[in-house]
């Protein structure tokens, strides 16, 4: 079964934020697992032809996820998500940024605060991702890198993963 609601993205320049909303025709526990287990994240997080590859993940408050976005030619762009607050099957709050392969954040690249909210719906799960930046320039830099298209493709890949697997 596929979702009839595709990814919705809106930017609030006043708040320096991006809101991404997607509803999946899958139960909340399955969607939660897809966001919290590295073997599942690696299957959908990177927009094809790119892919995500986890180096380390400690999904707990104070933990982090260190991963590379791997291009078709083997190029690696490293990123780190620091988990700040987790309410199981409800909310994940974190700080996300580009880094080196050892997880040291790149001070020349924008860092943003993520809040992912998971809401059970009739027959599915809605996920709302709110990204907040310190500056408009940081928000624009991420947009210019193709965030909207890339993340939409990733969420399409998640929908496909959820529909073919019994998570």
Steps between C-alpha positions, in 0.01 A plus 500: 500500500638844420431827671276748324673784685844581365765700674403857589777754560457855622758758601448765766769760440399702808564198723793374284332161478389232257201275570482168315186289543434152366229244577575130455255213474688307766457452873683732737735230639623419147563864410674557834734206436586640156620824667680341794682190370812553292450196275162643396618863477775388263234362264311825451678808639721576200319610183587270210749479342654599835472276804554532873759288676510497879839504670362524855161536663397535863129579490461640850482844657857629488591247230559566132479360149812537283445415137629568151297595197672286237481605137494267200873566449581418864522864614415533870343798673486447875220613731420469868169510686532561874194368683380749762157369603305186415143411590446149360262491203426873547799732459868510406687825558853547379769716351620419149803615309773409257820363651816304431516121511576515874185702574658843558251758376610722211482861628470630142172314440158571653381304801127468557266382771268214400170411664326194358146442624319171435120502502277195459224558245211291373686221324843659511761728649575867436854623557570871536863608470583852616850627424602829659814690404698772677507714186309544176829442318526157664147412395566623145827303479314175576226585250766580235659157562175338388348418839139520383540264206742269680291461814182450296671219309614347828146509638375336179761229559374460857145459372620227262694328781197508731272359230725206413620400847314394807690716749 
